[in-house]
Amino acid sequence: MTGFARAERQAGPLRVRIELKSVNGRGLDMRLRLAPGLDAVEIPLRQLLSKTLSRGSINLVVTLDRGAGSGAVRVNQQALATVIAALEDLRQVDAAPPRLDGILALPGVLELDEGAGATDEDEQAALILDCAAEAIERLKAARLQEGAEIAAVLRGQLDSIALLVDKAETHPARSRAAIEIRLRAQLAALRDDPGLSQERLAQEALLLATKADIQEELDRLRAHIAAARTLIEQGGPVGRRLDFLAQEFNREANTLCSKANAVDLTAIGLDLKAVIDQLREQVQNVE
């Protein structure tokens, strides 16, 4: 979701420059910084961004240069008089008097007297939106390039998860003989309890057998791998769905670790969790 783009447009004396920066974000967070007098285009710009982008923290900066021939700067005498009156009221405050450049920098004191050669507001807005559309397309291209690189990393991580799942499934501790030996030992320990009834003993045996079986977790992990690969090949804004799958991966890996009946099998589960954490970190970069 990271990227940077810039676009410029000019019509007569009017020049517009738009800069777009995108970083990772859970949703679509838009922050706009517009040149003075461009409040009317804020909503159209937000609509344009939301139509073309679905995720990321977006910063958009609009710089507008009206050119030397488009008008002249004049002092708003009424605004200046209001400021001077306010300064008179504050004369008793022990502070250095304001400088002239500070007064002129106050909003409304200086105005652009555009005169007869002023740019039509609709034409100005159209120029800004056209420039924004070009910048957005360039940003999308930058994000797509990053996405292609991340997709290759995600495929590699899914391959690693698949190899670990295969390793867990073929581990000797999952053989029927190994499970039976462990189960017999656990049942023998239970029989030493004189207060344990035969019915309770049967229930505990069933529970132990169920806990020793991780086939369901392995099947679900394979299903998640297939779903993640499909999403990556599908392309588009799939970041949220990949994030959900990464959480499901982690859930199954946790269950596998809790059910493991051998140290080596637990180690495989921990390796799975490490790769899944790496996958989740990369998924945060996907729109």
C-alpha positions as CSV (number, residue, x, y, z in Angstrom):
1,M,0.0,0.0,0.0
2,T,3.0,2.3,0.0
3,G,3.8,4.6,-2.9
4,F,4.4,8.2,-4.0
5,A,3.2,10.1,-7.1
6,R,3.2,13.6,-8.4
7,A,1.3,15.2,-11.3
8,E,1.2,18.8,-12.7
9,R,-1.3,20.5,-15.0
10,Q,-1.3,24.0,-16.4
11,A,-4.0,26.1,-18.1
12,G,-3.0,29.6,-19.0
13,P,-1.5,31.3,-15.9
14,L,-2.9,28.6,-13.6
15,R,-0.6,25.8,-12.6
16,V,-1.6,22.9,-10.3
17,R,0.7,20.4,-8.7
18,I,-0.6,17.4,-6.7
19,E,1.5,15.1,-4.6
20,L,0.1,11.8,-3.3
21,K,1.7,9.6,-0.6
22,S,0.4,6.3,0.6
23,V,1.4,4.2,3.6
24,N,0.0,1.2,5.3
25,G,-3.4,1.5,7.0
26,R,-6.2,-0.9,8.1
27,G,-8.8,1.1,6.2
28,L,-8.8,4.1,3.9
29,D,-7.7,7.2,5.8
30,M,-7.5,10.4,3.7
31,R,-5.7,13.5,4.7
32,L,-5.9,16.5,2.3
33,R,-3.9,19.7,2.4
34,L,-5.3,22.2,0.0
35,A,-4.1,25.6,-1.1
36,P,-6.1,28.6,0.3
37,G,-9.4,29.1,-1.5
38,L,-9.8,25.5,-2.6
39,D,-12.3,24.2,0.0
40,A,-14.9,23.6,-2.7
41,V,-12.9,20.8,-4.3
42,E,-12.2,18.9,-1.0
43,I,-15.3,16.7,-1.2
44,P,-14.9,15.9,-5.0
45,L,-11.2,15.0,-4.3
46,R,-12.3,12.7,-1.4
47,Q,-14.9,11.0,-3.6
48,L,-12.3,10.5,-6.3
49,L,-9.9,8.9,-3.9
50,S,-12.5,6.6,-2.4
51,K,-13.6,5.4,-5.8
52,T,-10.1,4.3,-6.9
53,L,-8.4,3.3,-3.6
54,S,-9.8,1.0,-0.9
55,R,-7.0,0.8,1.8
56,G,-4.1,2.8,3.1
57,S,-3.3,6.1,4.8
58,I,-3.4,8.7,2.0
59,N,-1.8,12.1,2.1
60,L,-2.8,14.5,-0.8
61,V,-1.2,18.0,-1.2
62,V,-2.6,20.5,-3.7
63,T,-0.4,23.4,-4.7
64,L,-1.9,26.1,-6.8
65,D,0.0,28.9,-8.6
66,R,-2.2,31.4,-10.3
67,G,0.6,33.2,-12.1
68,A,1.6,36.8,-12.0
69,G,-0.9,37.9,-14.6
70,S,-4.0,36.5,-13.0
71,G,-4.6,39.3,-10.5
72,A,-3.1,41.6,-7.9
73,V,-2.8,41.4,-4.1
74,R,-4.7,44.0,-2.1
75,V,-5.2,44.8,1.5
76,N,-8.6,44.1,3.0
77,Q,-9.0,47.4,4.9
78,Q,-11.9,46.2,7.0
79,A,-10.0,43.1,8.1
80,L,-6.9,45.1,8.8
81,A,-8.9,47.6,10.9
82,T,-10.4,44.8,12.9
83,V,-6.9,43.4,13.6
84,I,-5.5,46.8,14.6
85,A,-8.4,47.4,17.0
86,A,-7.8,44.0,18.6
87,L,-4.1,44.9,19.0
88,E,-5.1,48.2,20.7
89,D,-7.1,46.2,23.2
90,L,-4.1,44.1,24.0
91,R,-1.6,46.9,24.5
92,Q,-1.5,46.3,28.2
93,V,-0.1,42.9,27.7
94,D,3.6,42.8,28.3
95,A,4.8,41.5,25.0
96,A,6.7,42.7,21.9
97,P,4.5,44.5,19.4
98,P,3.7,42.4,16.3
99,R,5.7,42.8,13.1
100,L,4.0,44.0,9.9
101,D,4.7,40.8,8.1
102,G,3.0,38.9,11.0
103,I,-0.1,41.1,10.7
104,L,-0.3,40.7,6.9
105,A,0.0,36.9,7.3
106,L,-3.2,36.8,9.2
107,P,-6.1,35.2,7.3
108,G,-8.2,37.7,5.4
109,V,-5.8,40.6,5.6
110,L,-4.3,40.1,2.2
111,E,-6.6,39.1,-0.7
112,L,-6.1,38.3,-4.3
113,D,-7.8,40.8,-6.5
114,E,-8.3,38.6,-9.5
115,G,-10.0,41.2,-11.7
116,A,-11.3,40.5,-15.2
117,G,-8.6,38.0,-16.0
118,A,-9.6,35.6,-13.2
119,T,-9.8,31.9,-13.8
120,D,-13.3,30.5,-13.8
121,E,-13.9,28.4,-10.6
122,D,-15.4,25.5,-12.5
123,E,-12.5,25.4,-14.9
124,Q,-10.1,25.6,-11.9
125,A,-11.9,22.7,-10.2
126,A,-11.9,20.6,-13.3
127,L,-8.1,21.2,-13.8
128,I,-7.4,20.2,-10.2
129,L,-9.6,17.0,-10.5
130,D,-7.9,16.0,-13.8
131,C,-4.5,16.5,-12.2
132,A,-5.6,14.4,-9.2
133,A,-6.9,11.6,-11.4
134,E,-3.5,11.5,-13.1
135,A,-1.6,11.4,-9.8
136,I,-3.9,8.6,-8.5
137,E,-3.2,6.5,-11.6
138,R,0.5,6.9,-11.0
139,L,0.1,6.0,-7.3
140,K,-1.8,2.9,-8.3
141,A,0.9,1.9,-10.7
142,A,3.5,2.3,-7.9
143,R,1.3,0.3,-5.5
144,L,0.8,-2.4,-8.1
145,Q,4.6,-2.8,-8.6
146,E,5.0,-3.1,-4.8
147,G,2.1,-5.6,-4.7
148,A,3.7,-7.8,-7.3
149,E,6.9,-8.0,-5.2
150,I,4.9,-8.8,-2.0
151,A,2.9,-11.5,-3.9
152,A,6.1,-13.3,-4.6
153,V,7.0,-13.2,-0.9
154,L,3.6,-14.4,0.2
155,R,3.7,-17.3,-2.2
156,G,7.1,-18.3,-0.7
157,Q,5.7,-18.1,2.8
158,L,2.7,-20.2,1.8
159,D,5.0,-22.8,0.3
160,S,6.9,-22.9,3.6
161,I,3.6,-23.4,5.5
162,A,2.6,-26.2,3.2
163,L,6.0,-28.0,3.7
164,L,5.6,-27.8,7.5
165,V,2.0,-29.2,7.3
166,D,3.3,-32.1,5.2
167,K,6.1,-32.6,7.7
168,A,3.6,-32.6,10.6
169,E,1.3,-35.1,8.8
170,T,4.1,-37.6,8.2
171,H,5.7,-37.3,11.6
172,P,6.3,-40.7,13.3
173,A,4.5,-39.4,16.4
174,R,1.3,-39.4,14.4
175,S,1.5,-43.1,13.6
176,R,-1.2,-45.4,15.0
177,A,1.4,-47.4,17.0
178,A,2.9,-44.2,18.6
179,I,-0.5,-42.8,19.5
180,E,-1.6,-46.2,20.9
181,I,1.5,-46.5,23.2
182,R,1.0,-43.0,24.5
183,L,-2.7,-43.6,25.1
184,R,-2.1,-46.9,26.9
185,A,0.4,-45.1,29.2
186,Q,-2.1,-42.3,30.0
187,L,-4.9,-44.8,30.6
188,A,-2.7,-46.8,32.9
189,A,-2.1,-43.7,35.0
190,L,-5.8,-43.1,35.1
191,R,-6.6,-46.6,36.3
192,D,-4.4,-46.0,39.3
193,D,-7.0,-43.6,40.6
194,P,-9.3,-45.7,42.8
195,G,-12.1,-43.1,42.6
196,L,-12.4,-43.3,38.8
197,S,-15.4,-45.2,37.5
198,Q,-15.4,-47.3,34.4
199,E,-17.7,-44.8,32.7
200,R,-15.4,-41.9,33.6
201,L,-12.4,-44.0,32.4
202,A,-14.1,-44.5,29.0
203,Q,-14.8,-40.8,28.7
204,E,-11.2,-39.9,29.5
205,A,-9.9,-42.4,27.0
206,L,-12.1,-40.9,24.3
207,L,-10.9,-37.4,25.2
208,L,-7.3,-38.5,25.1
209,A,-7.8,-40.1,21.7
210,T,-9.5,-37.0,20.4
211,K,-6.7,-34.7,21.6
212,A,-4.0,-36.8,20.0
213,D,-5.6,-36.4,16.5
214,I,-4.4,-33.2,14.7
215,Q,-5.8,-34.3,11.3
216,E,-8.6,-31.7,11.4
217,E,-6.1,-28.9,12.0
218,L,-3.9,-30.1,9.1
219,D,-6.9,-30.3,6.8
220,R,-8.0,-26.7,7.7
221,L,-4.4,-25.4,7.2
222,R,-4.4,-26.9,3.7
223,A,-7.8,-25.3,3.0
224,H,-6.4,-21.9,4.2
225,I,-3.3,-22.3,2.0
226,A,-5.5,-23.0,-1.1
227,A,-7.8,-20.0,-0.3
228,A,-4.8,-17.6,0.2
229,R,-3.2,-18.7,-3.1
230,T,-6.5,-18.1,-4.9
231,L,-6.8,-14.6,-3.4
232,I,-3.2,-13.8,-4.4
233,E,-3.8,-15.0,-8.0
234,Q,-7.1,-13.1,-8.1
235,G,-5.5,-9.8,-7.3
236,G,-7.3,-6.6,-6.5
237,P,-8.0,-5.3,-2.9
238,V,-7.7,-8.6,-1.0
239,G,-5.7,-7.4,2.0
240,R,-8.5,-7.7,4.5
241,R,-9.4,-11.3,3.5
242,L,-5.7,-12.3,3.6
243,D,-5.5,-10.8,7.0
244,F,-8.5,-12.8,8.2
245,L,-6.9,-16.0,6.7
246,A,-3.6,-15.3,8.5
247,Q,-5.5,-15.1,11.8
248,E,-7.1,-18.5,11.0
249,F,-3.7,-19.9,10.2
250,N,-2.5,-18.9,13.6
251,R,-5.5,-20.4,15.3
252,E,-4.9,-23.8,13.8
253,A,-1.1,-23.6,14.5
254,N,-1.9,-22.9,18.2
255,T,-4.3,-25.9,18.4
256,L,-1.7,-28.1,16.7
257,C,0.9,-27.1,19.3
258,S,-1.6,-27.8,22.2
259,K,-2.4,-31.3,20.8
260,A,1.1,-32.3,19.8
261,N,2.1,-35.6,21.5
262,A,5.8,-35.3,20.8
263,V,8.5,-32.6,21.2
264,D,9.4,-32.7,17.5
265,L,5.7,-32.2,16.5
266,T,5.5,-29.2,18.9
267,A,8.6,-27.8,17.2
268,I,6.9,-28.1,13.8
269,G,4.0,-26.2,15.3
270,L,6.3,-23.4,16.5
271,D,8.0,-23.2,13.2
272,L,4.5,-22.8,11.6
273,K,3.7,-20.0,14.0
274,A,6.9,-18.2,13.0
275,V,6.2,-18.4,9.3
276,I,2.5,-17.4,9.9
277,D,3.7,-14.3,11.8
278,Q,5.9,-13.3,8.9
279,L,2.9,-13.8,6.6
280,R,0.7,-11.6,8.7
281,E,3.3,-8.8,8.7
282,Q,3.5,-8.9,4.9
283,V,-0.3,-9.0,4.5
284,Q,-0.5,-5.6,6.2
285,N,1.2,-4.2,3.1
286,V,-1.6,-5.5,0.8
287,E,-4.5,-3.3,-0.2
